[in-house]
Amino acid sequence: MNDINSVQTVAHDKATVTARSARSEAGMTTAEYAVGTVSACGFGGVLYTILTSDFGQNLLEGLLESITSLLPF
């Protein structure tokens, strides 16, 4: 009888640990999405600033000229 109680206790402990770890990370997904969204917006702003500058325009023109020179038509 004692072995059955210890097996049930171990199973209960594993279930409790699993439930607690799942509960503790439930809010993390929202925080990670928020950080990812802010990072993407910041990167987009930097990219926009670079590509609309004279340097960015020259970079894009050079890139497009290189691509069109590689095309066979």
C-alpha positions, 0 to 999 in steps of 0.5 A, spaced: 500 500 500 505 504 501 508 503 494 502 505 491 501 512 495 508 513 493 507 512 485 501 517 486 505 522 489 510 522 484 505 522 479 502 528 482 508 532 483 510 531 476 503 534 474 504 539 479 511 541 476 508 541 469 502 545 470 506 550 474 511 551 469 506 552 463 502 557 468 509 561 469 510 562 462 503 564 459 505 571 459 512 570 456 509 569 449 505 576 449 512 579 452 516 576 446 511 578 441 511 585 444 519 586 444 519 583 437 514 588 434 518 594 437 524 591 434 521 590 427 518 597 427 525 600 429 529 596 424 523 598 419 525 605 421 532 605 420 531 601 414 527 606 411 532 612 413 538 609 410 534 607 403 531 614 402 538 617 403 543 619 398 547 613 400 541 608 400 539 611 393 546 609 390 546 603 393 539 601 390 541 603 383 548 600 383 544 593 386 539 594 380 544 595 375 548 589 377 542 585 377 540 587 370 547 586 367 547 579 369 540 577 366 541 574 359 535 579 356 
